[in-house]
């Protein structure tokens, strides 16, 4: 069963709760929207527009971010060449953030990119390899779109956030530059929560870990504070890790997401979904034409 969905950047264009703060629903969807959302005052927000709008000019970006921005388009192009195995754990957390219920499933995952009309559009597809046992009495979070969260770094959204260098650290011998980001009020957002037919922009803030030499993003943490509590969203946090995958014949190396952990909280519920990616293969269409032999 394939479940393609048009997505934009991560964390949430949630098809999310009409009354989640008061009542548990059968399912909560955390999907990303393909178009940017404008951010007038909540709760009345218009539908997203086709492309981002420019906010006021912001300070010069840190050098590591500029390098990452030049590379992010290649990231999406490379990701579109890949098919990966994805395992998903959906958990409901109780006291002390300990899981008291979980379901597990497995998929074949592919992300495709399209830039035909001048704007980047992303499409995810998942083909079920192992369906989870489904307890209809449980309310679970369904998360998609987070692999495209790097749109925060894309040039289309450079005026949607403030970026600030936050020092360096070393991991496995690699120097990483930390860059903090924060949404600019009134600017377009690559993520939106869909509620009762309306799209609510998600004001994301967090930190990027960027390889200072290559510009590859190795980790991204983004969160939403209590500014959306009127909609029943008390908090949301995503942590995504990326790694270099080596391939042979021909020799190629792609930066790909390897894991994502997404927490969502409402006044009555706390969910945690964990996604892991592995066994990635290059996906290429090959056409072979044999000339007809003459007698």
C-alpha positions as CSV (number, residue, x, y, z in Angstrom):
1,X,0.0,0.0,0.0
2,X,1.5,3.3,-1.1
3,X,0.8,6.4,0.8
4,X,2.2,9.3,-1.2
5,X,1.8,12.8,0.3
6,X,2.7,16.2,-1.0
7,X,4.9,17.7,1.7
8,X,6.9,20.6,2.5
9,X,9.3,20.9,5.3
10,X,9.1,19.0,8.4
11,X,7.5,19.1,11.6
12,X,4.1,19.6,10.9
13,X,1.5,20.5,8.7
14,X,-0.6,18.5,11.0
15,X,-4.0,17.3,10.0
16,X,-4.4,17.7,13.6
17,X,-7.2,17.6,16.1
18,X,-10.5,19.4,16.1
19,X,-10.8,19.0,19.8
20,X,-7.5,17.3,20.8
21,X,-7.1,19.3,24.0
22,X,-10.3,17.9,25.4
23,X,-10.8,14.6,23.7
24,X,-8.6,11.9,22.3
25,X,-9.0,11.3,18.5
26,X,-8.6,8.0,16.7
27,X,-5.5,9.3,14.9
28,X,-3.5,12.5,14.8
29,X,-1.6,13.2,11.5
30,X,1.5,15.2,11.4
31,X,1.9,16.0,7.7
32,X,3.8,18.8,6.0
33,X,2.2,21.1,3.5
34,X,3.8,21.8,0.1
35,X,3.2,25.5,0.1
36,X,4.5,28.1,2.5
37,X,2.0,29.5,5.0
38,X,1.6,33.1,5.9
39,X,1.4,33.9,9.6
40,X,-1.3,36.4,10.6
41,X,-2.6,36.3,14.2
42,X,-4.0,33.1,15.3
43,X,-6.5,31.5,15.3
44,X,-7.7,32.8,11.9
45,X,-5.1,32.0,9.3
46,X,-5.6,31.9,5.5
47,X,-4.6,29.0,3.3
48,X,-0.9,28.8,2.4
49,X,0.3,30.6,-0.7
50,X,2.2,29.0,-3.5
51,X,5.6,30.6,-2.7
52,X,7.2,32.3,0.3
53,X,7.0,36.0,0.8
54,X,9.9,38.1,1.8
55,X,10.2,39.5,5.3
56,X,12.4,42.4,6.3
57,X,16.1,42.0,5.5
58,X,18.0,40.1,8.2
59,X,21.6,40.1,9.4
60,X,24.3,38.4,7.3
61,X,24.2,34.6,7.7
62,X,27.1,32.7,9.4
63,X,29.6,31.3,6.9
64,X,28.7,27.7,7.7
65,X,25.1,28.4,6.9
66,X,26.0,30.0,3.5
67,X,27.9,26.8,2.7
68,X,25.0,24.6,3.7
69,X,22.6,26.7,1.7
70,X,24.6,26.1,-1.4
71,X,24.5,22.4,-0.8
72,X,20.9,21.9,0.3
73,X,19.5,21.8,-3.3
74,X,22.0,18.9,-4.0
75,X,20.7,17.1,-0.9
76,X,17.2,17.0,-2.2
77,X,18.4,15.9,-5.6
78,X,20.4,13.1,-4.1
79,X,17.7,12.0,-1.8
80,X,15.4,11.7,-4.8
81,X,17.8,9.0,-6.2
82,X,17.4,6.8,-3.1
83,X,15.1,4.1,-1.8
84,X,15.6,3.2,1.8
85,X,14.1,0.9,4.4
86,X,12.3,2.8,7.1
87,X,11.3,1.4,10.5
88,X,8.8,3.4,12.6
89,X,7.9,3.2,16.3
90,X,4.8,5.1,17.4
91,X,4.7,5.5,21.2
92,X,2.3,7.0,23.8
93,X,4.2,8.3,26.8
94,X,3.0,8.3,30.4
95,X,4.5,9.5,33.7
96,X,8.1,10.4,33.6
97,X,7.9,10.3,29.8
98,X,8.0,6.5,29.8
99,X,6.3,4.7,27.0
100,X,3.3,2.6,28.0
101,X,2.1,1.7,24.6
102,X,3.8,1.3,21.2
103,X,3.3,0.1,17.7
104,X,6.0,-0.8,15.1
105,X,5.9,-0.9,11.3
106,X,8.3,-1.0,8.3
107,X,8.2,0.7,4.9
108,X,10.1,1.2,1.7
109,X,10.7,5.0,1.6
110,X,11.4,7.4,-1.2
111,X,11.6,11.2,-1.4
112,X,11.1,12.9,-4.8
113,X,11.8,16.5,-5.7
114,X,10.3,18.6,-8.4
115,X,11.4,22.1,-9.5
116,X,9.6,22.4,-12.8
117,X,7.7,25.6,-12.0
118,X,10.6,27.3,-10.3
119,X,9.7,26.3,-6.8
120,X,10.8,23.2,-4.9
121,X,8.1,20.7,-4.3
122,X,8.7,17.5,-2.4
123,X,6.7,14.2,-2.5
124,X,7.2,11.3,-0.1
125,X,6.0,7.8,-0.8
126,X,5.9,4.8,1.6
127,X,5.2,1.3,0.6
128,X,4.3,-0.9,3.5
129,X,6.6,-3.8,4.3
130,X,5.4,-4.7,7.8
131,X,2.0,-3.4,9.1
132,X,1.7,-2.7,12.8
133,X,-0.9,-4.2,15.0
134,X,-3.6,-1.6,15.3
135,X,-5.4,-1.0,18.5
136,X,-8.4,1.2,17.4
137,X,-8.9,2.3,21.0
138,X,-5.5,4.1,21.0
139,X,-4.7,7.6,19.7
140,X,-1.5,7.6,17.8
141,X,0.6,10.2,16.1
142,X,1.4,9.7,12.4
143,X,4.4,11.7,11.3
144,X,5.6,12.5,7.7
145,X,7.6,15.1,6.0
146,X,10.4,15.6,8.5
147,X,13.1,14.5,6.0
148,X,12.4,17.6,4.0
149,X,12.9,19.9,7.1
150,X,16.1,21.2,5.6
151,X,14.0,23.6,3.7
152,X,14.8,25.9,6.7
153,X,18.2,26.2,5.1
154,X,17.0,26.7,1.6
155,X,17.4,30.1,0.0
156,X,13.6,30.4,-0.5
157,X,13.3,30.8,3.3
158,X,16.4,32.8,4.1
159,X,14.3,35.8,5.1
160,X,11.9,33.7,7.2
161,X,14.4,33.1,10.1
162,X,17.1,34.8,12.0
163,X,20.3,32.8,12.1
164,X,23.1,33.2,14.7
165,X,26.4,31.4,15.1
166,X,26.6,29.4,18.3
167,X,30.2,28.2,18.4
168,X,31.8,25.0,17.3
169,X,32.2,21.4,18.6
170,X,34.1,18.3,17.4
171,X,32.5,14.9,16.7
172,X,34.4,11.9,15.3
173,X,37.2,14.3,14.3
174,X,34.9,16.6,12.4
175,X,34.5,20.2,13.3
176,X,30.8,21.2,13.4
177,X,29.5,24.7,13.5
178,X,26.3,25.3,15.5
179,X,23.8,27.7,14.0
180,X,20.7,28.7,15.9
181,X,17.6,29.8,14.0
182,X,14.3,31.5,15.0
183,X,11.2,32.2,13.0
184,X,10.6,35.9,12.1
185,X,7.0,36.9,13.0
186,X,5.0,37.5,9.9
187,X,7.4,35.7,7.6
188,X,6.5,32.6,5.6
189,X,7.1,29.2,7.1
190,X,8.0,25.9,5.4
191,X,5.8,24.0,7.9
192,X,2.1,24.3,8.7
193,X,-0.5,22.6,10.9
194,X,-3.8,21.9,9.1
195,X,-6.9,22.3,11.4
196,X,-10.5,22.4,10.4
197,X,-9.6,23.2,6.8
198,X,-7.2,26.0,7.6
199,X,-3.4,26.1,7.6
200,X,-1.6,27.4,10.7
201,X,2.1,28.3,10.2
202,X,4.4,26.6,12.6
203,X,7.0,29.0,14.2
204,X,10.1,26.8,14.4
205,X,13.2,27.6,16.4
206,X,16.2,25.4,17.0
207,X,19.8,24.6,16.1
208,X,21.7,23.2,13.1
209,X,25.0,21.3,13.3
210,X,26.9,21.9,10.1
211,X,30.2,20.3,8.9
212,X,32.4,23.4,8.7
213,X,34.3,22.1,5.6
214,X,31.6,20.5,3.5
215,X,28.4,22.4,4.6
216,X,26.6,19.1,5.2
217,X,24.0,19.3,8.0
218,X,24.6,16.4,10.4
219,X,21.9,17.2,13.0
220,X,18.9,19.5,13.2
221,X,16.8,20.1,16.3
222,X,13.6,22.2,16.0
223,X,10.8,22.9,18.4
224,X,7.7,24.9,18.9
225,X,7.0,26.7,22.2
226,X,3.6,27.4,23.8
227,X,2.7,30.0,21.2
228,X,0.2,27.5,19.7
229,X,-1.5,26.5,22.9
230,X,-4.8,28.0,21.8
231,X,-4.9,25.2,19.2
232,X,-4.3,22.5,21.7
233,X,-0.6,22.1,20.8
234,X,1.4,22.4,24.0
235,X,4.8,21.5,22.6
236,X,6.6,19.9,19.7
237,X,10.2,18.9,19.2
238,X,12.0,17.1,16.3
239,X,15.6,15.8,16.3
240,X,16.9,14.6,12.9
241,X,20.3,13.1,12.3
242,X,22.1,12.8,8.9
243,X,25.1,10.7,7.8
244,X,27.2,10.2,4.7
245,X,26.3,7.0,2.8
246,X,29.0,5.5,0.5
247,X,28.2,3.6,-2.7
248,X,30.4,1.8,-5.2
249,X,30.4,1.2,-8.9
250,X,30.1,4.0,-9.5
251,X,31.7,5.6,-6.5
252,X,29.3,8.1,-4.9
253,X,28.5,9.5,-1.5
254,X,25.2,10.9,-0.4
255,X,24.1,12.7,2.8
256,X,20.9,11.1,4.0
257,X,18.7,11.2,7.1
258,X,19.4,8.2,9.3
259,X,17.0,8.9,12.2
260,X,14.3,11.2,13.4
261,X,12.6,11.5,16.8
262,X,9.4,13.6,17.0
263,X,7.6,14.5,20.3
264,X,4.2,16.2,20.3
265,X,2.3,17.2,23.5
266,X,-1.2,18.4,24.2
267,X,-2.6,19.0,27.7
268,X,-3.8,15.4,27.8
269,X,-1.4,13.4,25.7
270,X,2.3,13.0,24.9
271,X,3.4,11.1,21.8
272,X,6.9,10.1,20.5
273,X,7.6,8.7,17.1
274,X,11.0,7.3,16.1
275,X,12.0,6.8,12.5
276,X,15.2,4.9,11.4
277,X,16.5,4.7,7.9
278,X,18.9,2.1,6.5
279,X,19.7,-0.3,3.6
280,X,19.5,2.6,1.2
281,X,19.9,1.8,-2.5
282,X,20.3,4.1,-5.5
283,X,17.3,4.3,-7.6
284,X,17.8,4.8,-11.3
285,X,15.6,4.0,-14.3
286,X,17.4,2.2,-17.0
287,X,16.0,1.8,-20.5
288,X,17.5,-0.8,-22.8
289,X,16.7,-0.8,-26.5
290,X,17.8,-3.7,-28.7
291,X,17.9,-3.1,-32.4
292,X,16.0,-5.5,-34.5
293,X,18.3,-7.9,-36.3
294,X,17.9,-8.1,-40.0
295,X,17.6,-11.6,-41.5
